[in-house]
Amino acid sequence: AIPDRDYGVSWKLQATSTSKLPVKYTSLTPTVCQIIEQLADGPSVQSAYPLVNADSAVCTVRASQPGDDRYAAAAPVQQSFNYRKAAMVITPYAVASSVRNAAKTPVASKTYVAKSTYYFASSLLFASGMNYGLLSIGNPMRAASTTPAVCTVASVVPQDNTGGIFQLATVNTLTSGTCNVVWNFDGSSDRAATSTVMSFAVK
């Protein structure tokens, strides 16, 4: 069996035949996935590009063994699994005016004062751990206040920082209350949309 996979993640194919002859693999859904033969540890299945514009797509792989002068052909076997958009995680941090000169600080650990300007950096990472050592992978995000009487988002701009590209939001506090800011990633052809709520008290 082949487990469901995130787009972009390959899987080593491991079918065997009783004849011990090499197994041949064919993708029956070539617009979704393809077979990569020339790998050191053997054939693998890999998602194809461009990817379909859906949250998931079915990949079907057929394994066959045509036999030789000693062995008859084996009956082909098919396995299907889902290639799904990779899950993403947004994490907001309170920072100084630039991501470069500020350690990442949990939002709730700061004190926020009305009629002031604050800065928040948000990172976007794969939930499945495909981040290759990066702290943020730089996809564009949006931020908007759902409590406009208490706070507003003046701007969201990318900030290149050691470890990745973050999104920097400038938030103006207007009066006492709870400020709620929703961060959104709209998704892409191979990454799932996600959002998170950043909430803090203004005094």
HELIX and SHEET records of a PDB file:
HELIX    1   1 VAL A  107  SER A  109  5                                   3    
SHEET    1   A 4 ARG A   5  ASP A   6  0                                        
SHEET    2   A 4 ALA A  74  ARG A  84  1                                        
SHEET    3   A 4 SER A  56  GLN A  65 -1                                        
SHEET    4   A 4 LYS A  24  SER A  27 -1                                        
SHEET    1   B 3 TRP A  11  LYS A  12  0                                        
SHEET    2   B 3 SER A  44  SER A  47 -1                                        
SHEET    3   B 3 CYS A  33  ILE A  36 -1                                        
SHEET    1   C 4 MET A  88  VAL A  95  0                                        
SHEET    2   C 4 SER A 116  PHE A 126 -1                                        
SHEET    3   C 4 GLY A 164  THR A 173 -1                                        
SHEET    4   C 4 SER A 136  ILE A 137  1                                        
SHEET    1   D 4 MET A  88  VAL A  95  0                                        
SHEET    2   D 4 SER A 116  PHE A 126 -1                                        
SHEET    3   D 4 GLY A 164  THR A 173 -1                                        
SHEET    4   D 4 CYS A 151  ASN A 161 -1                                        
SHEET    1   E 3 ARG A 142  SER A 145  0                                        
SHEET    2   E 3 GLY A 177  PHE A 185 -1                                        
SHEET    3   E 3 THR A 194  VAL A 202 -1                                        
END                                                                             
